[in-house]
Amino acid sequence: KPLGPLEKEEDRRRLFNHMEGLTLHWRYKNWSPGPYDSICYLWKVSKYFALGPRGGSAKVGLYFDCRLCPDIHTDWRNRPYGQFLFVDLTLLVLSLLSLVLTGKAIWKSLRQYREAKRLVQETSTWAPTTAHAPKITWEGIPSSEKLAFFDLWFIATILGDAFNIVASCLSIMRQFNRDVPLYNNLFAGLGCMMVWFQMCRYFRYQRNIYTLITTLSRAVPIGAKVTINTLPIFFGFVFLSVSLYAGNSSFYGNVDKASVTLFSVLNGDSIYIDEKAMAVTNKWISLVFLLAFITVGMFVIRNMF
């Protein structure tokens, strides 16, 4: 077919050589038999080819969306999500109720916090100061003691309820042929994950079972500090690997891929495969790079954790 200004092969070559990416869009319909009526599905598919400026392999992404055909009316019982309408409504009501109860619990904790603050301030004004009983002021109480008035599990509860409310609303909208973003499954998964995480809060009454949460609460602040200190070293190796091997190995085609690859190497995974891919550029440089990264990463950074 005529291509207009791209009729000549030279013009097409010039266009493709200067392109950063190419996206193909197409739609199609299919009908699926159901117990009450045939169901029409409309599929929207996009395929994206990201062409890096350095050449090499192209990054390919495939995105698709499936929904009911907007011009087809079918029995709601025969819709792919119609049978879950009662479940969505139940989840929505329970999440809203849980959010209200959590808000009441937070308000109660806030009142206790204010009452304790008032009592400490009143006591500090008239209580005598002695060597054996120093005066206690509200400002002198550690922040960890003040946070004890609030249950940190409230954060997980609020996040879980919020995710479930959004997922339920999107699922209900989808049953009426509304445009629903692709993040519906993400919200549903996050809500389910947070609900399961909250089950750990009931283990704190048994210290033997609650060991994992206690260990994490003490280790996370220390681990966060060590991680911040080691990130510059890790990303230094990442950018060096991209500079050396991006043109010859798909494992190091960009910063994202190089980060995943070096993290795998840091955990002892696929070292031999990566070494063979690196050796295409220069065997000795690749050997020195891997030895330096493994020495610093495995023997120093990992032992700090």
N, C-alpha and C positions, 0 to 999 in steps of 0.2 A: 504494500500500500504506500502511496506517497506520504512522505514525512515532512513536507513543507520545507522550512529552513534547514532541516537535518537530512535532506535528500542525499547530499554527498557524504561519502565515507569519511573524508577529512574532517568535516564539521562534526560528525558523530564521534570520531576519535578525540578531537579537541574537547568536546563536551565531557566525555567520560573521563578524560585525563585530569580535568579540573573539578570533578564532582566530589563532594564530601560524603554524600550518601544517596541512596536510591530507595524509594518506598513504592511498593506495589499494593494496591487496594483492590479487593473484589468482594462481591456479595453473591450469595446463592441461597435458594430456598429448598427445603425438603419436607416432605410430609410423612408423619409417623402414625400408624394406625393406633387407635385407642379404644377403650371399651364403650365410649359414648359417641365419639366423633374423631375424625382425623385431626391431628395436631400439625400446624404449619410452623416451622422454625425458620427464622431469618438469621443467617450467619454473616458476620462482617469480619473479614480476615485482612490483616495487614502484614506484609513481610518487608522488613527493613534491612538494608545492607549498608553498614557503616564502613566507609572506605577511609582508612587512616592516612594521614599525610605522608607517613614513611613507607607506605606500600605494605607488602606482605599479605597476610590473610585478612579477609574481610570479616567483620563481626556481623553475624546474621541474627536478627530477632524476629520472632513470630508472635503476633498478637491477634487474638480472636475474641469475638463477643457473640453470644447466642441468646436470642430472645424470641418470644412469640411474634408472629407476623402481625403488624398493627391493623391490617385490613381484614383479618380473619377472626370471627367470633366463635368461640367454642365453649362447651360446657365447662364451668370452673372446676368441676371435679376431675375433668380430663386434662387439666393443665399440669405441666410438669411439677409445679410447686403448690398446686391447689390443695393437695392433701395435707400440707404442712401449715395451712392457715391457722388452725386451732393451736398448733404448737407455737407459731410465731406470736400470736396474741397472748398465750399463756406466759411465754418468756418475757414479753414486753411488760405485762402486769407485774410479774414477780420481780423483774429488774427495777421497775419504778418503786415498788414497795421496799425492796432492799435499799435503794438509794435514800428513801425517806427515813428508814430506820437508822441508816448510817449517819445521816445528817443529825438526827436526834441524839445519837450517841456522841457525836463530835461536840454538839452544843452542851451536853452534860459534862463532858471532859473540860470544855472551856470554862464552864461555871466553877468547876472544882479548882481549876488552875487560878482563876481570879480570886477565889476565896482563900486559897493557900497563900497567894501573894499578899492579900490584905492582912492576913493573920501574921505573917512574917514581918511585914512593915510595922504593924502596930506593936508587936513584941519587941522589935529592935529599938523602939523609941523610949521605952521605960525599963527594959531589962538591963541590969548592971553588967558591966564588963569586968571580968576577973581573969587571972592567969589560967585558972582551971576551966573557966567557961567563957570563952571569947564571944563577943557579940556576933550574932548571925544576921546578915543582911541579905536581901533578895538578890542584889547584884553579886554577892559572893557565892551564891549557889551555882554549881556547874550546870552547863546547858544540858548535859545528859540527864541530870536529875529533874530538870524542868520538863524535858521531853517525855519523862516517864508518865506524865498525866495523860498523854495521848498514845493511843494504840497505832503503831505504824502500819498495821494490817488494814487500817482504814483506807490507805492509799490504794492497795490492791483491790479492795472492795469497790471503791468508787470507779477505778479504771475498768474493772470487769463489768460493772453495771452499765457504764457508759458505752462500752463496746457492744454489749448485748442489746442495748436499746437501739443503737444505730443499725446493727445487723438485722434486728427484727423489723424495724421500719423499712429498710431497703428491701427486705424479702417480701413484705406485704405490698410495697409499691410495685415490685416486679410482677406480682400476680395480676396486676391491672394494667400491664403493658406500659408501665412508666419506664423512662430511661434511668437505668440503675448503673452506677459506675462499677468497674471491675473490682473495686476494693471491698465488695460485699463479703466475699469469702475471707478476706483478711480480717475484717472486723469480727466475723463469726468465730474465726480461729483464735483471735486474741482474747475474745470474751470467754471462750471455753477454756483456754489456757489459764487465765487469771482465776476462774472459778476453781479449777483443780489446784492451783497454787494456794488458794485460801484454805484448803483443807489442812494445810500444815499448821495453821494457827491453833487448831484444837489439840495438837500434839504437845503443846508447851506445858500442859499439866502433867506430862510424863517426861521427866528430864532425859531418860534413856532414849526415848524416841525423838526428842527434840534436838538431838545433838547436831544434826546437819545445819539447822537454822542458826543455832548458837555459834557454830564454827564460822558460818558465812558472815554473820554480823560482825565478828571480830576480824575476819581475814580480808573482807572486801576493802575497808579503808587502806590497809597496808598494801594489798595487791594493786589498788588504783594508783597509789603513789609510785610503786615500782614500774607499773605500766607506762605512766607518763614519762618517767625517766628513761625508759628503754625505747619509746616510740621513735625519737630522732635517729637512733642507731639503726633501727629496723628499716625506716624509710630511706635512710642513706643507702643501704644495700639495695632497696627496691629501685630507686632511680638509677643506680649504677647498672643494675641488671637490664633495665629498659634501654639504657644508652648502648649497652654492649650487644644485646641479643634480640632486640625487638624486630630487626629485619630478617632474622634467620630462624626464629623459634616462635611458635604460636603461644607457648607458655609465658612469654614475656612481651607479648604484643603491645600492652599498655600497662598503666600503673595498677589497674584492678587485677589483671591476670597475674602480673608479677607479684603482687601482694599475696594472692591466694597460693601461688606456687611456692614462694619462699616460706610461707606459714606451714605448708605441707612438709617442706624440707626440714623446718625447725622441729617438727614432730616425727622426723625419721621416715617420712613417706616418699616413695618414688625418687630417691636420690640418684639411683643409677640411670633412670630414664632422663632426668633433668641434666645429668652430666653429659649424656650422649647428645642431647639437643644443644647444649652449650658448646660442645667440642667442635661443632661445625664452624664457629667463628675462629677460635684459637684454643687448642687443647691445653696449653700451659696456663693461659689466662683463666680459663674456665676452672682448672684444677685449683689454682691459687684462690680464686673467688669462692669456690665451694668450701675449701678448707678454712678460709678466714671466717666465712659466715657460720659454718658449723661450730667452729671453735668459740666464737663470740656468742652465738645463739644458744647452742646446747650446753656448753660447759660453763658459761657465765650467766647469761640471762635466765635460762630455765632453772638453774640452781638457786637464783635469788627468790624464786617463788616457793 
